[in-house]
């Protein structure tokens, strides 16, 4: 009298609540470790990502039917355009910082109205900070340029 193998063993495909909790804790721990290591999901592709994709495409192409020259040239042109747009964006950022700094410097010695959520205070700008977000000092307090409601001549 032989016993059928399928009758003697059954595969348990349902996880107990303890097993589910343990697995969830392991996943959460791994996700936290990844976040601590500085891994972040990127929302957009940059020029380095584009180049990696192109290299992967070239290295994994079918040798009997390689990429057409025109297709390769078109992709290289796209890469070049992306690189130039990235460079232009960096230059615009520098230009914006410079213009913001010049605007802040132009308020030195002038009387300004500072608007803080509808509360207006008036004073003379006696100092300016430099950088990407310049600030002006009025009445011994520093304010962002966006809080200046009016500038008066001397």
C-alpha positions in Angstrom: 0.0 0.0 0.0 1.8 3.0 -1.2 0.9 6.5 -0.3 0.7 9.1 -3.1 3.2 11.9 -2.7 0.7 14.6 -3.4 -1.5 13.4 -0.6 1.3 13.3 2.0 2.7 16.8 1.4 0.8 20.0 0.8 2.4 23.3 -0.1 1.5 26.1 2.4 1.2 29.3 0.3 -0.5 31.4 3.0 1.7 33.5 5.3 0.7 33.7 8.9 0.3 37.1 10.5 3.6 36.7 12.3 5.4 35.9 9.0 3.7 38.9 7.3 4.7 41.3 10.2 8.3 39.9 10.1 8.5 40.4 6.3 7.0 44.0 6.5 9.6 44.8 9.2 12.5 43.5 7.0 11.2 45.5 4.0 10.9 48.7 6.1 14.4 48.2 7.6 15.8 47.8 4.1 14.0 50.9 2.8 15.3 53.0 5.7 18.8 51.7 5.2 18.6 52.7 1.5 17.3 56.2 2.5 20.2 56.5 5.0 22.8 55.6 2.4 21.5 58.6 0.4 19.7 56.7 -2.4 17.0 58.9 -3.8 14.6 58.3 -6.7 15.3 60.8 -9.4 12.3 62.3 -11.2 14.1 63.3 -14.4 16.9 62.0 -16.6 20.1 64.0 -17.0 22.8 63.9 -19.6 24.7 61.1 -17.7 21.6 58.9 -17.7 21.1 59.5 -21.4 24.7 58.5 -22.1 24.3 55.3 -20.0 21.1 54.4 -22.0 22.9 55.0 -25.3 25.9 52.8 -24.2 23.5 50.1 -23.0 21.7 50.2 -26.3 24.9 50.0 -28.3 26.4 47.1 -26.2 23.2 45.1 -26.3 22.2 45.5 -30.0 21.7 42.6 -32.3 25.1 42.0 -34.2 23.2 40.8 -37.3 21.2 44.0 -37.4 23.2 46.9 -35.9 21.9 50.3 -35.3 21.6 52.5 -38.4 24.1 55.3 -38.8 21.3 57.9 -39.1 19.7 56.6 -35.9 23.0 56.8 -34.0 23.7 60.3 -35.3 20.2 61.4 -34.3 20.7 60.1 -30.8 24.1 61.8 -30.5 22.5 65.1 -31.7 19.8 64.7 -28.9 22.6 64.1 -26.4 24.5 67.2 -27.6 21.3 69.3 -27.3 20.6 68.0 -23.8 24.1 68.8 -22.7 23.9 72.4 -24.2 20.5 73.0 -22.5 22.0 71.8 -19.2 24.9 74.2 -19.6 22.6 77.1 -20.5 20.5 76.3 -17.4 23.6 76.6 -15.2 24.5 79.9 -16.8 21.0 81.3 -16.3 21.2 80.3 -12.7 24.5 82.2 -12.3 23.0 85.2 -14.1 19.9 85.2 -11.9 22.1 85.1 -8.8 24.2 88.1 -10.1 21.1 90.1 -10.9 19.6 89.4 -7.5 22.8 90.5 -5.8 22.9 93.7 -7.9 19.3 94.5 -7.0 20.0 94.1 -3.3 23.1 96.3 -3.5 21.1 99.0 -5.3 18.9 99.3 -2.1 21.8 100.2 0.1 21.2 103.6 1.9 17.6 103.8 0.6 14.5 103.8 2.7 12.3 100.7 2.1 9.0 99.3 3.2 9.2 95.8 4.4 5.9 93.8 4.1 5.6 90.8 6.5 2.2 89.3 5.9 0.5 92.6 5.6 2.4 94.3 8.4 4.5 97.1 6.9 7.6 98.5 8.6 9.8 101.2 7.2 13.6 101.7 7.6 16.9 102.3 5.8 18.9 99.5 4.3 22.3 99.6 5.9 23.7 96.2 4.9 23.2 93.5 2.2 24.2 89.9 2.1 25.5 88.2 -1.1 24.8 84.8 -2.5 21.9 83.1 -4.2 19.3 84.6 -1.9 20.5 88.0 -0.9 19.0 89.7 2.2 18.9 93.3 3.3 19.3 94.6 6.8 16.7 97.1 8.0 16.5 98.1 11.7 19.1 95.5 12.6 17.0 92.6 11.1 17.7 90.7 7.9 14.9 90.3 5.4 14.7 88.4 2.0 14.4 90.7 -1.0 10.8 89.4 -1.6 9.7 91.2 1.5 10.5 94.7 0.1 7.3 96.3 -0.9 8.7 99.7 -1.9 12.0 101.5 -2.3 12.2 105.3 -1.8 14.9 107.6 -3.2 17.3 109.5 -1.0 
